[in-house]
Amino acid sequence: MSDLANLAPYIPHLIAMSLLLAASAFFSCSEAALFYLGRDDRERMKRGALGERTAARLLANPERLLTAILFWNLLINMAYFALASLVAIGLSNRGASSEASALTVIALFAVIIFSEMLPKNIGVVWPARLATLVSVPLNAAAKVLDPVAWVFGAVSRGSARVLFPRFEPEPYLELGDLERAISLSGEDRQLIEQEQNVLSRIVALSNTRIEEIMRPRLLYEALPPPVSRSQLTPQTTASGYLLITEPDSEEIAAVIDVNRVSLLAGEQIGQLSSPVLPVPWCASVADTLARLDAAKRDVAAVVNELGETIGIVTRNDILGSVLHAEAARDRGADRVGRIRAIGDGQWEVTGMTTLRRLAKQLGCDLPAVKGITVAGMLQEQLHRLPEEGDEVEWAEHFWRVLTADHPTLLTASVRKVLTPDSPPTD
């Protein structure tokens, strides 16, 4: 009873502390929710409702946003601990030292748990929904601070110059830098072979056509709009994305990242879609990756001379072609172009390997045919679907079908036909 009597005069202080605690939790939750938003979420919010558009505008200037959040959170916490100190001092003067100590510890842990840990965890769990709710009041708080925000910017830049006077941003790597790294790696034994291979493949991106690593049109399923969660199957999401066609054609118009579907409740998932980036079949992989970055997209639709979609390529496909980790490429390896040496002058290729890529690997010119892949060429030469054991002699090379579980998902061996004029092999 005496404890309550000692706290009675400070009930207004405790109520004010609770309100400050809630305000601090608001700013902590806002920070976590807004900065946890992915690129796709931000792009979608630009075309959304008022709260979503406001969140997108705030994130367009992250320095202003973070300055406002930190300023108001710091100010609120200072007021909170000032009130806690007043109450603790008052209790001590009343002879309630134990209550004063307990209040100090409780106030500290309340800030850590209820204004930092808990709200930030909540913000990370529901970032899109909470960002929409907090964006409007947060924008108002940032506008209040705008007249003096330049002061904080000047202090930040000045301190950076004092503490790091010679700090300069690193320039972007250029192609010449990578080529020099490769040339030096031959002398530097500390650079392992795998790293050297990765550097070589990075340089090769500028000389590799996107059709060489694309997923051909025949090997993925696309669905017309509208799409629903029940349509998510291993067949429709083999690339990691659900492909959506145009309403009146089979051309790929948009994709949905399968990993983001779990963030949305309900059966309809069309609002998660994002448009694909059309690129010509002759574009280089490096140029396609640069276009994806500039457009903030993850999937490109590869089109031929007639504007027809002949395949798709994802950002992960491009990165996989650089890393060339066999474990990554084994994911549906028979569904993409693959070339593997199996002996002296002999190669094993998948049916979806393009003839241009194979010609580059073999170091020879292959005649132009209607089919652009190994499977298409074999069908054209055999005048029927390839079967296991079929043999074809074409373009001075001997081709043998090793497996043919599907008209296009086949593997074949290829070796050069030896003639009297052919140089001997080692």
C-alpha positions as CSV (number, residue, x, y, z in Angstrom):
1,M,0.0,0.0,0.0
2,S,2.9,2.4,0.9
3,D,4.4,1.6,-2.6
4,L,1.3,2.8,-4.3
5,A,1.1,5.9,-2.1
6,N,4.7,6.8,-3.1
7,L,3.9,6.4,-6.8
8,A,0.5,8.3,-6.7
9,P,2.0,11.8,-7.1
10,Y,3.9,10.6,-10.2
11,I,1.0,8.9,-12.1
12,P,1.0,11.7,-14.7
13,H,4.7,11.2,-15.2
14,L,4.2,7.5,-15.7
15,I,1.4,8.1,-18.2
16,A,3.6,10.5,-20.2
17,M,6.4,7.9,-20.1
18,S,4.0,5.3,-21.6
19,L,3.0,7.6,-24.4
20,L,6.7,8.4,-25.1
21,L,7.4,4.7,-25.1
22,A,4.6,4.2,-27.7
23,A,6.0,7.0,-29.8
24,S,9.5,5.6,-29.8
25,A,8.1,2.2,-30.8
26,F,6.3,3.9,-33.7
27,F,9.5,5.3,-35.1
28,S,11.5,2.1,-34.5
29,C,8.8,0.0,-36.2
30,S,8.6,2.5,-39.1
31,E,12.4,2.3,-39.7
32,A,12.4,-1.5,-39.8
33,A,9.3,-1.7,-42.0
34,L,10.3,0.9,-44.6
35,F,14.0,-0.2,-45.0
36,Y,13.0,-3.9,-45.1
37,L,11.0,-3.3,-48.2
38,G,12.4,-5.0,-51.3
39,R,12.8,-3.4,-54.7
40,D,9.7,-5.0,-56.1
41,D,7.6,-3.7,-53.2
42,R,8.9,-0.2,-53.7
43,E,8.1,-0.2,-57.4
44,R,4.6,-1.5,-56.7
45,M,4.0,1.1,-54.1
46,K,4.7,3.9,-56.5
47,R,1.4,3.0,-58.3
48,G,-0.6,2.2,-55.1
49,A,-2.8,4.0,-52.7
50,L,-1.9,7.2,-50.8
51,G,0.0,5.4,-48.0
52,E,1.9,3.3,-50.5
53,R,2.9,6.3,-52.7
54,T,4.0,8.2,-49.6
55,A,6.2,5.3,-48.4
56,A,7.8,5.2,-51.9
57,R,8.5,9.0,-51.8
58,L,10.1,8.7,-48.4
59,L,12.4,5.9,-49.5
60,A,13.4,7.9,-52.6
61,N,15.4,10.1,-50.1
62,P,16.7,7.6,-47.5
63,E,19.0,10.1,-45.9
64,R,16.2,12.5,-45.1
65,L,14.0,9.6,-43.9
66,L,16.7,8.1,-41.6
67,T,17.6,11.6,-40.2
68,A,14.0,12.2,-39.2
69,I,13.5,8.8,-37.6
70,L,16.7,9.0,-35.6
71,F,16.1,12.6,-34.6
72,W,12.6,12.1,-33.3
73,N,13.5,8.8,-31.6
74,L,16.4,10.4,-29.9
75,L,14.3,13.3,-28.7
76,I,11.6,11.0,-27.4
77,N,14.0,8.8,-25.6
78,M,15.7,11.8,-23.9
79,A,12.3,13.0,-22.7
80,Y,11.4,9.5,-21.5
81,F,14.6,9.1,-19.4
82,A,14.3,12.7,-18.1
83,L,10.8,11.8,-16.7
84,A,12.1,8.5,-15.4
85,S,14.9,10.4,-13.6
86,L,12.5,12.9,-12.1
87,V,10.3,10.1,-10.7
88,A,13.3,8.2,-9.4
89,I,14.7,11.3,-7.6
90,G,11.3,12.0,-6.2
91,L,11.0,8.5,-4.8
92,S,14.4,8.7,-3.3
93,N,13.6,12.0,-1.6
94,R,10.5,10.2,-0.1
95,G,12.7,7.5,1.3
96,A,11.7,4.9,-1.3
97,S,15.1,4.1,-2.6
98,S,14.3,0.5,-3.5
99,E,11.3,1.6,-5.5
100,A,13.5,4.2,-7.3
101,S,16.1,1.6,-8.2
102,A,13.4,-0.8,-9.5
103,L,11.8,2.0,-11.6
104,T,15.1,2.8,-13.2
105,V,15.8,-0.8,-14.2
106,I,12.2,-1.3,-15.4
107,A,12.3,1.9,-17.5
108,L,15.6,0.8,-19.1
109,F,14.3,-2.7,-20.0
110,A,11.0,-1.2,-21.2
111,V,12.8,0.9,-23.8
112,I,14.9,-2.0,-25.0
113,I,12.0,-4.4,-25.3
114,F,9.0,-2.3,-26.1
115,S,10.5,0.5,-28.2
116,E,13.3,-1.4,-29.9
117,M,13.2,-5.2,-30.1
118,L,9.5,-5.8,-30.3
119,P,8.5,-3.1,-32.8
120,K,11.4,-3.8,-35.1
121,N,10.6,-7.5,-35.2
122,I,7.0,-6.6,-36.0
123,G,8.1,-4.2,-38.7
124,V,10.2,-6.9,-40.3
125,V,7.4,-9.5,-40.3
126,W,4.8,-7.2,-42.0
127,P,6.9,-4.6,-43.8
128,A,4.6,-3.7,-46.7
129,R,1.4,-3.5,-44.6
130,L,3.0,-1.4,-41.8
131,A,4.9,0.8,-44.2
132,T,1.6,1.8,-45.7
133,L,0.1,2.6,-42.3
134,V,3.0,4.6,-40.9
135,S,4.1,6.5,-44.0
136,V,1.7,9.5,-43.7
137,P,2.4,10.4,-40.1
138,L,6.1,9.7,-40.6
139,N,6.1,12.0,-43.7
140,A,4.5,14.8,-41.5
141,A,7.3,14.3,-38.9
142,A,9.9,14.6,-41.6
143,K,8.4,17.8,-43.0
144,V,8.5,19.4,-39.5
145,L,12.2,18.7,-39.4
146,D,12.9,19.9,-43.0
147,P,13.7,23.6,-42.1
148,V,16.6,22.5,-40.0
149,A,17.6,19.3,-41.8
150,W,20.4,21.1,-43.6
151,V,22.1,21.6,-40.3
152,F,22.3,17.9,-39.7
153,G,23.5,17.3,-43.2
154,A,26.3,19.9,-42.8
155,V,27.4,18.4,-39.5
156,S,27.4,14.9,-41.1
157,R,29.5,16.0,-44.1
158,G,31.8,18.1,-41.9
159,S,32.5,15.3,-39.5
160,A,33.2,12.9,-42.4
161,R,35.8,15.3,-43.8
162,V,37.4,15.7,-40.4
163,L,37.5,12.0,-39.5
164,F,38.2,10.7,-43.0
165,P,39.9,13.6,-44.9
166,R,41.3,11.4,-47.6
167,F,38.3,9.2,-48.1
168,E,37.3,8.8,-51.8
169,P,34.7,6.4,-53.3
170,E,36.2,3.5,-55.1
171,P,35.7,3.7,-58.9
172,Y,33.7,1.0,-60.7
173,L,35.6,-1.9,-62.1
174,E,36.1,-1.8,-65.8
175,L,36.5,-4.6,-68.3
176,G,40.2,-3.8,-68.6
177,D,40.7,-4.2,-64.8
178,L,39.3,-7.7,-65.0
179,E,41.4,-8.6,-68.0
180,R,44.5,-7.5,-66.1
181,A,43.5,-9.5,-63.1
182,I,43.2,-12.6,-65.3
183,S,46.6,-12.0,-66.9
184,L,48.2,-11.5,-63.5
185,S,46.6,-14.6,-62.1
186,G,48.8,-16.8,-64.2
187,E,51.8,-15.6,-62.2
188,D,50.0,-15.3,-58.8
189,R,49.7,-18.8,-57.5
190,Q,47.6,-17.6,-54.6
191,L,44.7,-16.9,-56.9
192,I,43.1,-20.3,-57.2
193,E,41.8,-21.8,-60.4
194,Q,38.2,-21.4,-59.5
195,E,38.6,-17.6,-59.0
196,Q,40.4,-17.3,-62.3
197,N,37.6,-19.2,-64.1
198,V,35.0,-16.8,-62.6
199,L,37.0,-13.8,-63.7
200,S,37.2,-15.3,-67.2
201,R,33.5,-15.8,-67.4
202,I,32.8,-12.3,-66.2
203,V,34.8,-10.9,-69.1
204,A,33.1,-13.4,-71.4
205,L,29.7,-11.9,-70.6
206,S,30.2,-9.1,-73.1
207,N,30.8,-11.6,-75.9
208,T,28.1,-14.1,-75.0
209,R,24.7,-13.8,-76.5
210,I,21.7,-14.0,-74.2
211,E,20.2,-16.8,-76.3
212,E,23.0,-19.0,-75.2
213,I,21.9,-19.1,-71.6
214,M,18.1,-18.4,-71.9
215,R,15.4,-20.9,-71.0
216,P,13.8,-21.8,-74.3
217,R,10.0,-21.1,-74.8
218,L,9.1,-24.8,-75.2
219,L,10.4,-25.7,-71.7
220,Y,8.3,-23.5,-69.5
221,E,4.7,-23.0,-68.8
222,A,3.0,-19.6,-68.8
223,L,-0.5,-18.8,-67.6
224,P,-3.0,-16.2,-68.8
225,P,-4.4,-13.7,-66.3
226,P,-5.8,-13.7,-63.8
227,V,-3.6,-16.1,-61.8
228,S,-4.3,-17.6,-58.4
229,R,-2.3,-19.3,-55.7
230,S,-3.7,-22.7,-56.6
231,Q,-1.9,-22.5,-60.0
232,L,1.5,-22.6,-58.4
233,T,3.0,-26.0,-59.3
234,P,6.5,-27.3,-59.9
235,Q,5.8,-27.1,-63.7
236,T,4.6,-23.5,-63.7
237,T,7.4,-22.2,-61.3
238,A,10.4,-24.1,-62.6
239,S,12.3,-20.8,-63.1
240,G,11.5,-19.5,-59.7
241,Y,8.8,-17.3,-61.2
242,L,5.2,-17.7,-62.3
243,L,5.0,-16.5,-65.9
244,I,1.9,-14.6,-67.0
245,T,1.0,-14.0,-70.6
246,E,-0.8,-11.2,-72.3
247,P,-4.6,-11.6,-72.2
248,D,-5.0,-12.2,-75.9
249,S,-1.7,-13.9,-76.8
250,E,1.0,-16.3,-75.5
251,E,3.7,-13.6,-75.2
252,I,5.1,-13.2,-71.7
253,A,4.0,-10.0,-70.2
254,A,4.7,-10.3,-66.4
255,V,6.1,-12.5,-63.7
256,I,5.5,-13.2,-60.0
257,D,8.4,-14.1,-57.8
258,V,7.4,-17.3,-56.0
259,N,9.3,-16.4,-52.9
260,R,7.0,-13.3,-52.4
261,V,3.7,-15.2,-52.6
262,S,3.9,-16.2,-49.0
263,L,3.8,-12.5,-48.0
264,L,0.3,-12.1,-49.4
265,A,-2.8,-13.6,-47.9
266,G,-5.6,-14.8,-50.1
267,E,-6.0,-16.7,-53.3
268,Q,-5.5,-13.9,-55.8
269,I,-1.8,-13.1,-56.3
270,G,-1.9,-11.0,-59.5
271,Q,-1.0,-7.8,-57.6
272,L,2.5,-9.2,-57.0
273,S,3.3,-9.3,-60.7
274,S,5.9,-7.2,-62.3
275,P,6.5,-6.6,-66.0
276,V,9.3,-8.4,-67.9
277,L,12.0,-6.7,-69.8
278,P,12.1,-7.5,-73.6
279,V,15.6,-8.0,-75.0
280,P,16.6,-9.1,-78.5
281,W,18.1,-12.6,-79.0
282,C,21.4,-11.1,-80.2
283,A,22.0,-8.9,-77.1
284,S,25.0,-9.8,-75.0
285,V,24.6,-11.1,-71.5
286,A,26.4,-8.1,-70.0
287,D,24.1,-5.7,-71.8
288,T,21.0,-7.6,-70.6
289,L,22.2,-7.6,-67.0
290,A,22.8,-3.8,-67.3
291,R,19.3,-3.3,-68.7
292,L,17.8,-5.4,-65.9
293,D,19.6,-3.3,-63.3
294,A,18.5,0.0,-65.0
295,A,14.9,-1.1,-65.2
296,K,15.0,-2.8,-61.8
297,R,13.7,-6.1,-63.2
298,D,14.6,-9.7,-62.5
299,V,13.4,-11.4,-65.6
300,A,13.9,-10.6,-69.3
301,A,11.9,-12.0,-72.2
302,V,14.2,-12.9,-75.2
303,V,12.5,-12.1,-78.5
304,N,13.5,-12.9,-82.1
305,E,13.6,-10.8,-85.2
306,L,9.8,-11.0,-85.4
307,G,9.2,-9.8,-81.9
308,E,8.1,-13.3,-80.7
309,T,9.2,-14.6,-77.3
310,I,11.6,-17.4,-77.8
311,G,12.8,-17.7,-74.2
312,I,13.3,-16.1,-70.8
313,V,16.3,-15.4,-68.7
314,T,16.4,-14.5,-65.0
315,R,19.0,-12.6,-63.0
316,N,19.9,-15.9,-61.3
317,D,20.5,-17.5,-64.6
318,I,23.0,-14.9,-65.5
319,L,24.7,-15.1,-62.1
320,G,24.8,-18.9,-62.4
321,S,26.5,-18.6,-65.8
322,V,29.2,-16.6,-64.1
323,L,29.7,-18.8,-61.0
324,H,29.2,-22.0,-63.1
325,A,28.6,-24.0,-60.0
326,E,27.6,-27.4,-61.1
327,A,25.2,-27.8,-58.2
328,A,23.4,-24.7,-59.4
329,R,23.3,-25.7,-63.0
330,D,22.1,-29.2,-62.2
331,R,18.8,-27.7,-61.3
332,G,17.0,-28.7,-64.5
333,A,20.3,-29.1,-66.3
334,D,18.6,-31.0,-69.2
335,R,16.3,-28.0,-69.6
336,V,19.1,-25.6,-70.5
337,G,22.0,-25.6,-72.8
338,R,24.9,-27.6,-71.4
339,I,28.2,-28.7,-73.0
340,R,30.5,-31.2,-71.3
341,A,33.7,-32.8,-72.5
342,I,33.6,-36.6,-72.2
343,G,36.7,-37.6,-74.0
344,D,39.4,-36.7,-76.5
345,G,37.6,-34.5,-79.0
346,Q,34.2,-35.7,-77.9
347,W,31.4,-33.7,-76.2
348,E,28.1,-34.3,-74.5
349,V,25.5,-31.7,-75.2
350,T,21.8,-31.3,-74.2
351,G,19.1,-30.9,-76.8
352,M,18.5,-27.2,-75.8
353,T,22.1,-26.2,-76.4
354,T,22.1,-23.5,-79.2
355,L,24.1,-24.3,-82.3
356,R,25.8,-20.9,-82.0
357,R,27.1,-21.7,-78.5
358,L,28.2,-25.2,-79.6
359,A,30.0,-23.8,-82.6
360,K,31.9,-21.4,-80.4
361,Q,32.8,-24.3,-78.1
362,L,33.9,-26.5,-81.0
363,G,35.9,-23.7,-82.6
364,C,34.2,-24.2,-86.0
365,D,31.4,-22.8,-88.1
366,L,28.1,-24.8,-88.3
367,P,25.7,-24.3,-91.2
368,A,22.6,-22.2,-90.6
369,V,19.5,-24.4,-90.3
370,K,15.9,-23.7,-89.3
371,G,16.3,-25.1,-85.8
372,I,18.6,-23.1,-83.6
373,T,19.2,-25.9,-81.0
374,V,20.8,-29.3,-81.2
375,A,17.4,-30.9,-80.8
376,G,16.0,-28.8,-83.6
377,M,18.9,-29.7,-85.9
378,L,18.5,-33.4,-85.2
379,Q,14.8,-33.4,-85.9
380,E,15.5,-31.6,-89.2
381,Q,18.1,-34.1,-90.2
382,L,16.1,-37.2,-89.1
383,H,12.8,-35.8,-90.4
384,R,11.2,-37.2,-87.2
385,L,11.6,-36.9,-83.4
386,P,15.0,-38.1,-82.2
387,E,15.2,-41.5,-80.4
388,E,17.9,-43.0,-78.3
389,G,20.6,-44.6,-80.5
390,D,20.0,-42.4,-83.6
391,E,23.1,-41.4,-85.4
392,V,23.6,-38.4,-87.8
393,E,26.6,-37.2,-89.7
394,W,26.3,-33.4,-90.2
395,A,28.6,-30.5,-90.6
396,E,31.7,-32.7,-90.6
397,H,30.7,-34.0,-87.1
398,F,29.2,-37.3,-86.0
399,W,26.2,-37.0,-83.7
400,R,24.7,-39.8,-81.6
401,V,21.6,-39.5,-79.4
402,L,22.4,-40.9,-75.9
403,T,19.0,-40.3,-74.2
404,A,15.7,-39.0,-75.5
405,D,13.1,-38.9,-72.8
406,H,11.4,-35.9,-74.5
407,P,11.7,-34.5,-78.0
408,T,13.7,-31.6,-76.7
409,L,15.0,-32.9,-73.3
410,L,17.7,-35.1,-74.9
411,T,21.4,-35.6,-74.7
412,A,23.7,-36.4,-77.5
413,S,27.4,-36.9,-78.1
414,V,29.3,-35.1,-80.9
415,R,32.7,-35.6,-82.3
416,K,34.5,-34.4,-85.4
417,V,34.5,-36.8,-88.4
418,L,38.2,-37.7,-89.1
419,T,39.2,-37.4,-92.8
420,P,42.6,-38.1,-94.4
421,D,43.3,-34.4,-94.3
422,S,42.3,-34.0,-90.7
423,P,45.2,-33.3,-88.3
424,P,45.9,-36.1,-85.8
425,T,44.5,-35.7,-82.3
426,D,46.8,-35.9,-79.3
